[in-house]
Amino acid sequence: MTYLFTKLRPVLLLLAMSGIVLSFTQFAHAADMYTWVDSQGVKHYSDKPRENAVKLRESISTVMTEEERSPEQIAAEQKQAEQKEKCDISRKNVKSLDTYVSITRINDQGEKVVMTEEEMAAMRARELRYQSVYCDKDQADDDSENLESQNDEDAYYD
């Protein structure tokens, strides 16, 4: 029983923390905001109205509907999702290369072929280059476009 609990503890902790964070974010977005200055000249903020309080804003929601988002925002979100997917694939590939002694791939004839150590080393280097582009947020957009045009043979990134 303790072995099972030890294995599941990180998952249970993550689930508990996620629930706490989600419950706090709902409350944070649900309140109207008010401000007032007390008799000593100190400015206060609250989600509860007070005498002489001024309403700063109505309840807000950070989730925008499809109609509220501009085409540029939608395109940026799609590009971000695509880059995250490419980053996740690349990290998975590097983890596999670091974990397994041999890896098979499908060749042009559709046959399974065991990769040589050189092929695995080349693939690992390529995946690390992908990670430097797709996983780092500071990279320019044109870097990812250049990388894609140089590596058209990698169908799993298209």
C-alpha positions in Angstrom: 0.0 0.0 0.0 2.8 2.4 0.8 4.5 1.7 -2.5 1.3 2.6 -4.4 0.9 5.8 -2.3 4.5 6.7 -3.0 4.0 6.3 -6.7 0.7 8.2 -6.7 1.7 11.0 -4.3 3.0 13.4 -7.0 -0.2 12.9 -9.0 -2.4 13.4 -6.0 -0.4 16.5 -5.0 -0.7 18.0 -8.5 -4.5 17.4 -8.6 -4.9 19.0 -5.2 -2.8 22.1 -6.2 -4.7 22.4 -9.5 -8.0 22.4 -7.7 -6.9 25.0 -5.2 -5.5 27.3 -8.0 -8.7 26.9 -10.1 -10.9 27.7 -7.1 -8.9 30.9 -6.4 -8.9 32.1 -10.0 -12.7 31.8 -10.2 -13.1 34.1 -7.1 -10.5 36.5 -8.4 -12.4 37.1 -11.6 -15.9 37.2 -10.1 -15.7 40.4 -8.0 -16.5 44.0 -8.7 -13.7 46.3 -7.6 -14.2 49.5 -5.5 -11.8 52.2 -4.3 -12.0 54.9 -1.6 -9.8 57.2 0.4 -10.0 57.1 4.1 -9.9 60.0 6.6 -6.0 59.8 6.7 -5.7 60.0 2.9 -4.9 56.4 2.4 -6.3 54.8 -0.8 -8.0 51.4 -0.3 -9.2 48.8 -2.8 -11.9 46.1 -2.1 -14.4 43.9 -3.7 -17.0 45.1 -1.2 -18.7 48.5 -1.6 -18.1 51.0 1.2 -19.5 54.5 1.9 -17.9 56.9 -0.6 -16.4 54.1 -2.6 -16.1 54.4 -6.3 -16.7 51.4 -8.5 -13.5 50.8 -10.6 -14.8 48.0 -12.8 -17.5 45.5 -13.3 -16.8 41.8 -12.9 -14.3 40.7 -15.5 -13.6 37.5 -17.3 -10.2 36.7 -18.9 -11.7 34.2 -21.2 -12.6 35.9 -24.5 -15.3 34.5 -26.8 -14.5 33.7 -30.4 -16.3 36.9 -31.5 -14.2 39.1 -29.1 -10.9 37.9 -30.4 -9.3 39.5 -33.4 -8.1 37.4 -36.3 -4.5 38.3 -35.2 -5.2 37.0 -31.7 -6.6 33.8 -33.1 -3.7 33.3 -35.4 -1.2 34.0 -32.6 -2.9 31.5 -30.3 -2.9 28.9 -33.1 0.8 29.5 -33.8 1.6 29.2 -30.0 -0.4 25.9 -29.8 1.5 24.5 -32.8 4.9 25.5 -31.4 4.0 24.0 -28.0 3.0 20.7 -29.8 6.3 20.7 -31.8 8.2 21.4 -28.5 6.4 18.5 -26.8 7.1 16.1 -29.7 10.8 17.1 -29.7 11.1 16.7 -25.9 9.5 13.2 -26.2 11.8 12.2 -29.0 14.9 13.3 -27.0 13.6 11.4 -23.9 13.2 8.3 -26.1 16.7 8.7 -27.6 18.2 9.0 -24.1 16.1 6.1 -22.7 16.3 3.3 -25.2 19.4 1.5 -26.5 17.9 0.9 -29.9 15.1 2.7 -31.8 13.4 1.6 -35.0 12.1 3.9 -37.7 10.1 3.3 -40.9 12.1 3.7 -44.1 10.9 4.8 -47.5 9.8 1.3 -48.4 7.6 1.1 -45.3 9.9 -1.3 -43.5 11.0 -1.1 -39.9 14.8 -0.4 -39.6 16.9 -0.2 -36.5 18.6 3.2 -36.3 22.4 3.2 -36.1 24.2 5.1 -33.3 25.1 7.8 -35.8 21.5 8.2 -36.9 20.4 8.4 -33.3 23.1 11.0 -32.5 22.1 13.1 -35.5 18.4 12.9 -34.6 19.2 13.9 -31.0 21.2 17.0 -32.3 18.3 17.9 -34.6 15.7 17.6 -31.8 17.8 19.8 -29.6 17.9 22.4 -32.4 14.1 22.1 -32.7 13.8 22.7 -28.9 15.9 25.8 -29.1 13.4 27.2 -31.6 10.1 25.8 -30.5 10.6 25.7 -26.7 12.2 29.0 -26.1 9.8 31.9 -26.1 12.5 34.5 -26.9 13.2 33.1 -30.4 12.0 35.3 -33.4 9.2 34.0 -35.6 11.4 33.9 -38.6 13.8 31.4 -36.9 11.0 28.8 -36.8 10.1 29.4 -40.4 13.7 29.0 -41.5 14.0 25.8 -39.6 10.8 24.4 -41.1 12.0 25.1 -44.6 15.3 23.5 -44.0 13.8 20.3 -42.6 10.9 19.4 -44.9 11.7 15.7 -44.6 10.5 15.6 -41.0 6.8 14.9 -41.6 5.8 14.6 -37.9 6.4 18.4 -37.5 4.1 19.4 -40.3 
